[in-house]
Amino acid sequence: MLRLRAEKPDLSSAGMAQELSSTLGKQVSADWVRQNLRRARERFAEFLLDELAGSLEKPTREWLEEELIDLHLLNYCQQALRNWKPGG
């Protein structure tokens, strides 16, 4: 889902639903696409934070925030950063 959004950023939710329905072999709605795209973004942000944190011996929220700023990803990961717990 994230790949489709990245490859076709101008595609509407309805257009994504049509493409995904063909790919998945089942009918999905634009509402389903929006909900699952939101979930996929949240999971990706959590995964990204875990990977960044795993690269340090003792990661801090401040360090992660600085890295996300440098990578221009802070806007996408703000909620995950608020929820992040060291060692979590």
Protein Blocks (a to p, Z undefined) as FASTA:
>chain_A
ZZmmmmmmmbcfklmmmmmmmmnopacdfklmmmmmmmmmmmmmmmmmmmmmmmpfbdcf
klmmmmmmmnopmmmmmmmmmmpcghZZ
